[in-house]
Amino acid sequence: MTVVSPPPGLCARCVSGRRIDSAKGSTFWRCAEHDRDPSWPKYPRLPVLRCSRFVAGEVPAGPAQE
């Protein structure tokens, strides 16, 4: 069975967005803004269409493992 992840929206183009691929094959998007402000969502609901902390930039190549 193939599980399709929702598109990440702004997270894919944000300097704070981090793609996390789990060992079980799931993909999550983590927001690094949570590290600076714990009240900010660590794993936002996707797709993120609006974000007051969005900063366009290059996302690191390749997924991170967690």
mmCIF file of the N, C-alpha and C atoms, coordinates in Angstrom:
data_MODEL
# 
_entry.id   MODEL 
# 
loop_
_atom_site.group_PDB 
_atom_site.id 
_atom_site.type_symbol 
_atom_site.label_atom_id 
_atom_site.label_alt_id 
_atom_site.label_comp_id 
_atom_site.label_asym_id 
_atom_site.label_entity_id 
_atom_site.label_seq_id 
_atom_site.pdbx_PDB_ins_code 
_atom_site.Cartn_x 
_atom_site.Cartn_y 
_atom_site.Cartn_z 
_atom_site.occupancy 
_atom_site.B_iso_or_equiv 
_atom_site.pdbx_formal_charge 
_atom_site.auth_seq_id 
_atom_site.auth_comp_id 
_atom_site.auth_asym_id 
_atom_site.auth_atom_id 
_atom_site.pdbx_PDB_model_num 
ATOM 1   N N  . MET A 1 1  ? 0.839  -1.173 0.000  1.00 0.00 ? 1  MET A N  1 
ATOM 2   C CA . MET A 1 1  ? 0.000  0.000  0.000  1.00 0.00 ? 1  MET A CA 1 
ATOM 3   C C  . MET A 1 1  ? 0.890  1.244  0.000  1.00 0.00 ? 1  MET A C  1 
ATOM 4   N N  . THR A 1 2  ? 0.640  2.149  -0.904 1.00 0.00 ? 2  THR A N  1 
ATOM 5   C CA . THR A 1 2  ? 1.397  3.388  -0.995 1.00 0.00 ? 2  THR A CA 1 
ATOM 6   C C  . THR A 1 2  ? 0.622  4.503  -0.311 1.00 0.00 ? 2  THR A C  1 
ATOM 7   N N  . VAL A 1 3  ? 1.289  5.188  0.601  1.00 0.00 ? 3  VAL A N  1 
ATOM 8   C CA . VAL A 1 3  ? 0.677  6.312  1.300  1.00 0.00 ? 3  VAL A CA 1 
ATOM 9   C C  . VAL A 1 3  ? 1.223  7.586  0.686  1.00 0.00 ? 3  VAL A C  1 
ATOM 10  N N  . VAL A 1 4  ? 0.333  8.461  0.275  1.00 0.00 ? 4  VAL A N  1 
ATOM 11  C CA . VAL A 1 4  ? 0.736  9.722  -0.334 1.00 0.00 ? 4  VAL A CA 1 
ATOM 12  C C  . VAL A 1 4  ? 0.678  10.813 0.725  1.00 0.00 ? 4  VAL A C  1 
ATOM 13  N N  . SER A 1 5  ? 1.802  11.502 0.905  1.00 0.00 ? 5  SER A N  1 
ATOM 14  C CA . SER A 1 5  ? 1.852  12.601 1.870  1.00 0.00 ? 5  SER A CA 1 
ATOM 15  C C  . SER A 1 5  ? 1.243  13.843 1.250  1.00 0.00 ? 5  SER A C  1 
ATOM 16  N N  . PRO A 1 6  ? 0.602  14.685 2.055  1.00 0.00 ? 6  PRO A N  1 
ATOM 17  C CA . PRO A 1 6  ? 0.060  15.928 1.498  1.00 0.00 ? 6  PRO A CA 1 
ATOM 18  C C  . PRO A 1 6  ? 1.201  16.847 1.080  1.00 0.00 ? 6  PRO A C  1 
ATOM 19  N N  . PRO A 1 7  ? 0.971  17.720 0.108  1.00 0.00 ? 7  PRO A N  1 
ATOM 20  C CA . PRO A 1 7  ? 2.025  18.658 -0.283 1.00 0.00 ? 7  PRO A CA 1 
ATOM 21  C C  . PRO A 1 7  ? 2.323  19.593 0.891  1.00 0.00 ? 7  PRO A C  1 
ATOM 22  N N  . PRO A 1 8  ? 3.592  19.978 1.070  1.00 0.00 ? 8  PRO A N  1 
ATOM 23  C CA . PRO A 1 8  ? 3.941  20.792 2.230  1.00 0.00 ? 8  PRO A CA 1 
ATOM 24  C C  . PRO A 1 8  ? 3.585  22.264 2.114  1.00 0.00 ? 8  PRO A C  1 
ATOM 25  N N  . GLY A 1 9  ? 3.290  22.726 0.909  1.00 0.00 ? 9  GLY A N  1 
ATOM 26  C CA . GLY A 1 9  ? 2.995  24.146 0.746  1.00 0.00 ? 9  GLY A CA 1 
ATOM 27  C C  . GLY A 1 9  ? 4.246  24.982 0.940  1.00 0.00 ? 9  GLY A C  1 
ATOM 28  N N  . LEU A 1 10 ? 4.130  26.043 1.733  1.00 0.00 ? 10 LEU A N  1 
ATOM 29  C CA . LEU A 1 10 ? 5.245  26.974 1.936  1.00 0.00 ? 10 LEU A CA 1 
ATOM 30  C C  . LEU A 1 10 ? 6.458  26.326 2.596  1.00 0.00 ? 10 LEU A C  1 
ATOM 31  N N  . CYS A 1 11 ? 6.257  25.313 3.398  1.00 0.00 ? 11 CYS A N  1 
ATOM 32  C CA . CYS A 1 11 ? 7.369  24.688 4.128  1.00 0.00 ? 11 CYS A CA 1 
ATOM 33  C C  . CYS A 1 11 ? 8.489  24.212 3.197  1.00 0.00 ? 11 CYS A C  1 
ATOM 34  N N  . ALA A 1 12 ? 8.137  23.765 2.016  1.00 0.00 ? 12 ALA A N  1 
ATOM 35  C CA . ALA A 1 12 ? 9.140  23.255 1.077  1.00 0.00 ? 12 ALA A CA 1 
ATOM 36  C C  . ALA A 1 12 ? 10.068 24.348 0.571  1.00 0.00 ? 12 ALA A C  1 
ATOM 37  N N  . ARG A 1 13 ? 9.634  25.598 0.651  1.00 0.00 ? 13 ARG A N  1 
ATOM 38  C CA . ARG A 1 13 ? 10.449 26.713 0.151  1.00 0.00 ? 13 ARG A CA 1 
ATOM 39  C C  . ARG A 1 13 ? 10.955 27.625 1.258  1.00 0.00 ? 13 ARG A C  1 
ATOM 40  N N  . CYS A 1 14 ? 10.699 27.266 2.499  1.00 0.00 ? 14 CYS A N  1 
ATOM 41  C CA . CYS A 1 14 ? 11.071 28.121 3.630  1.00 0.00 ? 14 CYS A CA 1 
ATOM 42  C C  . CYS A 1 14 ? 12.419 27.687 4.213  1.00 0.00 ? 14 CYS A C  1 
ATOM 43  N N  . VAL A 1 15 ? 13.205 28.662 4.658  1.00 0.00 ? 15 VAL A N  1 
ATOM 44  C CA . VAL A 1 15 ? 14.498 28.344 5.263  1.00 0.00 ? 15 VAL A CA 1 
ATOM 45  C C  . VAL A 1 15 ? 14.336 27.560 6.569  1.00 0.00 ? 15 VAL A C  1 
ATOM 46  N N  . SER A 1 16 ? 13.179 27.630 7.192  1.00 0.00 ? 16 SER A N  1 
ATOM 47  C CA . SER A 1 16 ? 12.940 26.906 8.447  1.00 0.00 ? 16 SER A CA 1 
ATOM 48  C C  . SER A 1 16 ? 12.349 25.519 8.236  1.00 0.00 ? 16 SER A C  1 
ATOM 49  N N  . GLY A 1 17 ? 11.931 25.200 7.019  1.00 0.00 ? 17 GLY A N  1 
ATOM 50  C CA . GLY A 1 17 ? 11.310 23.911 6.745  1.00 0.00 ? 17 GLY A CA 1 
ATOM 51  C C  . GLY A 1 17 ? 12.335 22.795 6.620  1.00 0.00 ? 17 GLY A C  1 
ATOM 52  N N  . ARG A 1 18 ? 12.081 21.672 7.285  1.00 0.00 ? 18 ARG A N  1 
ATOM 53  C CA . ARG A 1 18 ? 12.956 20.508 7.218  1.00 0.00 ? 18 ARG A CA 1 
ATOM 54  C C  . ARG A 1 18 ? 12.122 19.277 6.903  1.00 0.00 ? 18 ARG A C  1 
ATOM 55  N N  . ARG A 1 19 ? 12.473 18.583 5.852  1.00 0.00 ? 19 ARG A N  1 
ATOM 56  C CA . ARG A 1 19 ? 11.769 17.353 5.496  1.00 0.00 ? 19 ARG A CA 1 
ATOM 57  C C  . ARG A 1 19 ? 12.339 16.210 6.331  1.00 0.00 ? 19 ARG A C  1 
ATOM 58  N N  . ILE A 1 20 ? 11.460 15.450 6.947  1.00 0.00 ? 20 ILE A N  1 
ATOM 59  C CA . ILE A 1 20 ? 11.841 14.313 7.775  1.00 0.00 ? 20 ILE A CA 1 
ATOM 60  C C  . ILE A 1 20 ? 11.206 13.066 7.174  1.00 0.00 ? 20 ILE A C  1 
ATOM 61  N N  . ASP A 1 21 ? 12.040 12.095 6.798  1.00 0.00 ? 21 ASP A N  1 
ATOM 62  C CA . ASP A 1 21 ? 11.557 10.813 6.293  1.00 0.00 ? 21 ASP A CA 1 
ATOM 63  C C  . ASP A 1 21 ? 11.756 9.773  7.388  1.00 0.00 ? 21 ASP A C  1 
ATOM 64  N N  . SER A 1 22 ? 10.671 9.157  7.827  1.00 0.00 ? 22 SER A N  1 
ATOM 65  C CA . SER A 1 22 ? 10.764 8.171  8.902  1.00 0.00 ? 22 SER A CA 1 
ATOM 66  C C  . SER A 1 22 ? 11.212 6.820  8.354  1.00 0.00 ? 22 SER A C  1 
ATOM 67  N N  . ALA A 1 23 ? 11.647 5.958  9.244  1.00 0.00 ? 23 ALA A N  1 
ATOM 68  C CA . ALA A 1 23 ? 12.070 4.607  8.869  1.00 0.00 ? 23 ALA A CA 1 
ATOM 69  C C  . ALA A 1 23 ? 10.901 3.788  8.324  1.00 0.00 ? 23 ALA A C  1 
ATOM 70  N N  . LYS A 1 24 ? 9.684  4.176  8.675  1.00 0.00 ? 24 LYS A N  1 
ATOM 71  C CA . LYS A 1 24 ? 8.497  3.453  8.206  1.00 0.00 ? 24 LYS A CA 1 
ATOM 72  C C  . LYS A 1 24 ? 7.968  3.982  6.882  1.00 0.00 ? 24 LYS A C  1 
ATOM 73  N N  . GLY A 1 25 ? 8.661  4.980  6.300  1.00 0.00 ? 25 GLY A N  1 
ATOM 74  C CA . GLY A 1 25 ? 8.268  5.490  4.993  1.00 0.00 ? 25 GLY A CA 1 
ATOM 75  C C  . GLY A 1 25 ? 7.377  6.720  5.003  1.00 0.00 ? 25 GLY A C  1 
ATOM 76  N N  . SER A 1 26 ? 7.071  7.255  6.173  1.00 0.00 ? 26 SER A N  1 
ATOM 77  C CA . SER A 1 26 ? 6.262  8.473  6.247  1.00 0.00 ? 26 SER A CA 1 
ATOM 78  C C  . SER A 1 26 ? 7.145  9.701  6.065  1.00 0.00 ? 26 SER A C  1 
ATOM 79  N N  . THR A 1 27 ? 6.564  10.769 5.548  1.00 0.00 ? 27 THR A N  1 
ATOM 80  C CA . THR A 1 27 ? 7.281  12.030 5.386  1.00 0.00 ? 27 THR A CA 1 
ATOM 81  C C  . THR A 1 27 ? 6.590  13.093 6.220  1.00 0.00 ? 27 THR A C  1 
ATOM 82  N N  . PHE A 1 28 ? 7.387  13.829 6.988  1.00 0.00 ? 28 PHE A N  1 
ATOM 83  C CA . PHE A 1 28 ? 6.892  14.917 7.819  1.00 0.00 ? 28 PHE A CA 1 
ATOM 84  C C  . PHE A 1 28 ? 7.675  16.173 7.478  1.00 0.00 ? 28 PHE A C  1 
ATOM 85  N N  . TRP A 1 29 ? 7.098  17.325 7.778  1.00 0.00 ? 29 TRP A N  1 
ATOM 86  C CA . TRP A 1 29 ? 7.810  18.600 7.625  1.00 0.00 ? 29 TRP A CA 1 
ATOM 87  C C  . TRP A 1 29 ? 7.907  19.244 8.990  1.00 0.00 ? 29 TRP A C  1 
ATOM 88  N N  . ARG A 1 30 ? 9.150  19.490 9.421  1.00 0.00 ? 30 ARG A N  1 
ATOM 89  C CA . ARG A 1 30 ? 9.429  20.084 10.724 1.00 0.00 ? 30 ARG A CA 1 
ATOM 90  C C  . ARG A 1 30 ? 9.769  21.555 10.534 1.00 0.00 ? 30 ARG A C  1 
ATOM 91  N N  . CYS A 1 31 ? 9.292  22.387 11.449 1.00 0.00 ? 31 CYS A N  1 
ATOM 92  C CA . CYS A 1 31 ? 9.571  23.819 11.381 1.00 0.00 ? 31 CYS A CA 1 
ATOM 93  C C  . CYS A 1 31 ? 10.629 24.183 12.423 1.00 0.00 ? 31 CYS A C  1 
ATOM 94  N N  . ALA A 1 32 ? 11.768 24.717 11.967 1.00 0.00 ? 32 ALA A N  1 
ATOM 95  C CA . ALA A 1 32 ? 12.857 25.097 12.868 1.00 0.00 ? 32 ALA A CA 1 
ATOM 96  C C  . ALA A 1 32 ? 12.495 26.309 13.726 1.00 0.00 ? 32 ALA A C  1 
ATOM 97  N N  . GLU A 1 33 ? 11.442 27.032 13.367 1.00 0.00 ? 33 GLU A N  1 
ATOM 98  C CA . GLU A 1 33 ? 10.994 28.158 14.197 1.00 0.00 ? 33 GLU A CA 1 
ATOM 99  C C  . GLU A 1 33 ? 10.598 27.677 15.595 1.00 0.00 ? 33 GLU A C  1 
ATOM 100 N N  . HIS A 1 34 ? 10.179 26.426 15.694 1.00 0.00 ? 34 HIS A N  1 
ATOM 101 C CA . HIS A 1 34 ? 9.805  25.847 16.993 1.00 0.00 ? 34 HIS A CA 1 
ATOM 102 C C  . HIS A 1 34 ? 10.996 25.842 17.956 1.00 0.00 ? 34 HIS A C  1 
ATOM 103 N N  . ASP A 1 35 ? 12.219 25.708 17.430 1.00 0.00 ? 35 ASP A N  1 
ATOM 104 C CA . ASP A 1 35 ? 13.418 25.703 18.282 1.00 0.00 ? 35 ASP A CA 1 
ATOM 105 C C  . ASP A 1 35 ? 13.619 27.053 18.966 1.00 0.00 ? 35 ASP A C  1 
ATOM 106 N N  . ARG A 1 36 ? 13.236 28.128 18.289 1.00 0.00 ? 36 ARG A N  1 
ATOM 107 C CA . ARG A 1 36 ? 13.374 29.477 18.838 1.00 0.00 ? 36 ARG A CA 1 
ATOM 108 C C  . ARG A 1 36 ? 12.167 29.883 19.685 1.00 0.00 ? 36 ARG A C  1 
ATOM 109 N N  . ASP A 1 37 ? 11.001 29.347 19.326 1.00 0.00 ? 37 ASP A N  1 
ATOM 110 C CA . ASP A 1 37 ? 9.755  29.704 20.009 1.00 0.00 ? 37 ASP A CA 1 
ATOM 111 C C  . ASP A 1 37 ? 8.915  28.438 20.185 1.00 0.00 ? 37 ASP A C  1 
ATOM 112 N N  . PRO A 1 38 ? 8.974  27.801 21.358 1.00 0.00 ? 38 PRO A N  1 
ATOM 113 C CA . PRO A 1 38 ? 8.250  26.550 21.580 1.00 0.00 ? 38 PRO A CA 1 
ATOM 114 C C  . PRO A 1 38 ? 6.735  26.630 21.381 1.00 0.00 ? 38 PRO A C  1 
ATOM 115 N N  . SER A 1 39 ? 6.171  27.840 21.365 1.00 0.00 ? 39 SER A N  1 
ATOM 116 C CA . SER A 1 39 ? 4.731  27.959 21.124 1.00 0.00 ? 39 SER A CA 1 
ATOM 117 C C  . SER A 1 39 ? 4.393  27.779 19.639 1.00 0.00 ? 39 SER A C  1 
ATOM 118 N N  . TRP A 1 40 ? 5.410  27.850 18.774 1.00 0.00 ? 40 TRP A N  1 
ATOM 119 C CA . TRP A 1 40 ? 5.212  27.670 17.334 1.00 0.00 ? 40 TRP A CA 1 
ATOM 120 C C  . TRP A 1 40 ? 5.109  26.177 17.048 1.00 0.00 ? 40 TRP A C  1 
ATOM 121 N N  . PRO A 1 41 ? 4.233  25.750 16.127 1.00 0.00 ? 41 PRO A N  1 
ATOM 122 C CA . PRO A 1 41 ? 4.077  24.312 15.874 1.00 0.00 ? 41 PRO A CA 1 
ATOM 123 C C  . PRO A 1 41 ? 5.356  23.668 15.328 1.00 0.00 ? 41 PRO A C  1 
ATOM 124 N N  . LYS A 1 42 ? 5.730  22.548 15.929 1.00 0.00 ? 42 LYS A N  1 
ATOM 125 C CA . LYS A 1 42 ? 6.928  21.819 15.492 1.00 0.00 ? 42 LYS A CA 1 
ATOM 126 C C  . LYS A 1 42 ? 6.667  21.113 14.162 1.00 0.00 ? 42 LYS A C  1 
ATOM 127 N N  . TYR A 1 43 ? 5.504  20.490 14.050 1.00 0.00 ? 43 TYR A N  1 
ATOM 128 C CA . TYR A 1 43 ? 5.086  19.809 12.824 1.00 0.00 ? 43 TYR A CA 1 
ATOM 129 C C  . TYR A 1 43 ? 3.740  20.399 12.401 1.00 0.00 ? 43 TYR A C  1 
ATOM 130 N N  . PRO A 1 44 ? 3.746  21.452 11.574 1.00 0.00 ? 44 PRO A N  1 
ATOM 131 C CA . PRO A 1 44 ? 2.489  22.123 11.205 1.00 0.00 ? 44 PRO A CA 1 
ATOM 132 C C  . PRO A 1 44 ? 1.594  21.240 10.337 1.00 0.00 ? 44 PRO A C  1 
ATOM 133 N N  . ARG A 1 45 ? 0.302  21.518 10.391 1.00 0.00 ? 45 ARG A N  1 
ATOM 134 C CA . ARG A 1 45 ? -0.654 20.815 9.519  1.00 0.00 ? 45 ARG A CA 1 
ATOM 135 C C  . ARG A 1 45 ? -0.390 21.224 8.085  1.00 0.00 ? 45 ARG A C  1 
ATOM 136 N N  . LEU A 1 46 ? -0.367 20.252 7.218  1.00 0.00 ? 46 LEU A N  1 
ATOM 137 C CA . LEU A 1 46 ? -0.075 20.495 5.800  1.00 0.00 ? 46 LEU A CA 1 
ATOM 138 C C  . LEU A 1 46 ? -1.345 20.461 4.974  1.00 0.00 ? 46 LEU A C  1 
ATOM 139 N N  . PRO A 1 47 ? -1.373 21.206 3.894  1.00 0.00 ? 47 PRO A N  1 
ATOM 140 C CA . PRO A 1 47 ? -0.345 22.121 3.401  1.00 0.00 ? 47 PRO A CA 1 
ATOM 141 C C  . PRO A 1 47 ? -0.410 23.467 4.122  1.00 0.00 ? 47 PRO A C  1 
ATOM 142 N N  . VAL A 1 48 ? 0.753  24.071 4.330  1.00 0.00 ? 48 VAL A N  1 
ATOM 143 C CA . VAL A 1 48 ? 0.822  25.404 4.925  1.00 0.00 ? 48 VAL A CA 1 
ATOM 144 C C  . VAL A 1 48 ? 0.678  26.412 3.787  1.00 0.00 ? 48 VAL A C  1 
ATOM 145 N N  . LEU A 1 49 ? -0.424 27.150 3.791  1.00 0.00 ? 49 LEU A N  1 
ATOM 146 C CA . LEU A 1 49 ? -0.704 28.111 2.720  1.00 0.00 ? 49 LEU A CA 1 
ATOM 147 C C  . LEU A 1 49 ? -0.361 29.538 3.114  1.00 0.00 ? 49 LEU A C  1 
ATOM 148 N N  . ARG A 1 50 ? -0.376 29.821 4.425  1.00 0.00 ? 50 ARG A N  1 
ATOM 149 C CA . ARG A 1 50 ? -0.012 31.147 4.943  1.00 0.00 ? 50 ARG A CA 1 
ATOM 150 C C  . ARG A 1 50 ? 0.818  30.952 6.200  1.00 0.00 ? 50 ARG A C  1 
ATOM 151 N N  . CYS A 1 51 ? 1.874  31.765 6.325  1.00 0.00 ? 51 CYS A N  1 
ATOM 152 C CA . CYS A 1 51 ? 2.714  31.673 7.516  1.00 0.00 ? 51 CYS A CA 1 
ATOM 153 C C  . CYS A 1 51 ? 3.384  33.018 7.752  1.00 0.00 ? 51 CYS A C  1 
ATOM 154 N N  . SER A 1 52 ? 3.192  33.569 8.939  1.00 0.00 ? 52 SER A N  1 
ATOM 155 C CA . SER A 1 52 ? 3.765  34.882 9.252  1.00 0.00 ? 52 SER A CA 1 
ATOM 156 C C  . SER A 1 52 ? 5.285  34.838 9.395  1.00 0.00 ? 52 SER A C  1 
ATOM 157 N N  . ARG A 1 53 ? 5.852  33.652 9.519  1.00 0.00 ? 53 ARG A N  1 
ATOM 158 C CA . ARG A 1 53 ? 7.310  33.526 9.672  1.00 0.00 ? 53 ARG A CA 1 
ATOM 159 C C  . ARG A 1 53 ? 7.985  32.933 8.439  1.00 0.00 ? 53 ARG A C  1 
ATOM 160 N N  . PHE A 1 54 ? 7.268  32.861 7.343  1.00 0.00 ? 54 PHE A N  1 
ATOM 161 C CA . PHE A 1 54 ? 7.835  32.321 6.107  1.00 0.00 ? 54 PHE A CA 1 
ATOM 162 C C  . PHE A 1 54 ? 8.956  33.214 5.598  1.00 0.00 ? 54 PHE A C  1 
ATOM 163 N N  . VAL A 1 55 ? 10.101 32.595 5.292  1.00 0.00 ? 55 VAL A N  1 
ATOM 164 C CA . VAL A 1 55 ? 11.233 33.285 4.679  1.00 0.00 ? 55 VAL A CA 1 
ATOM 165 C C  . VAL A 1 55 ? 11.697 32.405 3.528  1.00 0.00 ? 55 VAL A C  1 
ATOM 166 N N  . ALA A 1 56 ? 11.531 32.909 2.307  1.00 0.00 ? 56 ALA A N  1 
ATOM 167 C CA . ALA A 1 56 ? 11.920 32.127 1.136  1.00 0.00 ? 56 ALA A CA 1 
ATOM 168 C C  . ALA A 1 56 ? 13.425 31.907 1.129  1.00 0.00 ? 56 ALA A C  1 
ATOM 169 N N  . GLY A 1 57 ? 13.815 30.734 0.714  1.00 0.00 ? 57 GLY A N  1 
ATOM 170 C CA . GLY A 1 57 ? 15.234 30.418 0.628  1.00 0.00 ? 57 GLY A CA 1 
ATOM 171 C C  . GLY A 1 57 ? 15.424 29.000 0.158  1.00 0.00 ? 57 GLY A C  1 
ATOM 172 N N  . GLU A 1 58 ? 16.683 28.619 0.039  1.00 0.00 ? 58 GLU A N  1 
ATOM 173 C CA . GLU A 1 58 ? 16.992 27.261 -0.391 1.00 0.00 ? 58 GLU A CA 1 
ATOM 174 C C  . GLU A 1 58 ? 16.828 26.306 0.777  1.00 0.00 ? 58 GLU A C  1 
ATOM 175 N N  . VAL A 1 59 ? 16.188 25.205 0.495  1.00 0.00 ? 59 VAL A N  1 
ATOM 176 C CA . VAL A 1 59 ? 16.022 24.157 1.489  1.00 0.00 ? 59 VAL A CA 1 
ATOM 177 C C  . VAL A 1 59 ? 17.193 23.202 1.320  1.00 0.00 ? 59 VAL A C  1 
ATOM 178 N N  . PRO A 1 60 ? 17.795 22.715 2.402  1.00 0.00 ? 60 PRO A N  1 
ATOM 179 C CA . PRO A 1 60 ? 18.922 21.786 2.277  1.00 0.00 ? 60 PRO A CA 1 
ATOM 180 C C  . PRO A 1 60 ? 18.579 20.597 1.395  1.00 0.00 ? 60 PRO A C  1 
ATOM 181 N N  . ALA A 1 61 ? 19.523 20.184 0.573  1.00 0.00 ? 61 ALA A N  1 
ATOM 182 C CA . ALA A 1 61 ? 19.304 19.057 -0.342 1.00 0.00 ? 61 ALA A CA 1 
ATOM 183 C C  . ALA A 1 61 ? 19.168 17.765 0.447  1.00 0.00 ? 61 ALA A C  1 
ATOM 184 N N  . GLY A 1 62 ? 18.232 16.941 0.030  1.00 0.00 ? 62 GLY A N  1 
ATOM 185 C CA . GLY A 1 62 ? 18.053 15.632 0.636  1.00 0.00 ? 62 GLY A CA 1 
ATOM 186 C C  . GLY A 1 62 ? 17.271 15.688 1.934  1.00 0.00 ? 62 GLY A C  1 
ATOM 187 N N  . PRO A 1 63 ? 16.540 14.626 2.205  1.00 0.00 ? 63 PRO A N  1 
ATOM 188 C CA . PRO A 1 63 ? 15.740 14.573 3.423  1.00 0.00 ? 63 PRO A CA 1 
ATOM 189 C C  . PRO A 1 63 ? 16.599 14.276 4.649  1.00 0.00 ? 63 PRO A C  1 
ATOM 190 N N  . ALA A 1 64 ? 16.153 14.744 5.782  1.00 0.00 ? 64 ALA A N  1 
ATOM 191 C CA . ALA A 1 64 ? 16.799 14.420 7.053  1.00 0.00 ? 64 ALA A CA 1 
ATOM 192 C C  . ALA A 1 64 ? 16.151 13.161 7.602  1.00 0.00 ? 64 ALA A C  1 
ATOM 193 N N  . GLN A 1 65 ? 16.883 12.408 8.355  1.00 0.00 ? 65 GLN A N  1 
ATOM 194 C CA . GLN A 1 65 ? 16.345 11.194 8.966  1.00 0.00 ? 65 GLN A CA 1 
ATOM 195 C C  . GLN A 1 65 ? 16.101 11.461 10.441 1.00 0.00 ? 65 GLN A C  1 
ATOM 196 N N  . GLU A 1 66 ? 14.996 10.939 10.966 1.00 0.00 ? 66 GLU A N  1 
ATOM 197 C CA . GLU A 1 66 ? 14.716 11.115 12.392 1.00 0.00 ? 66 GLU A CA 1 
ATOM 198 C C  . GLU A 1 66 ? 14.187 9.837  12.964 1.00 0.00 ? 66 GLU A C  1 
# 
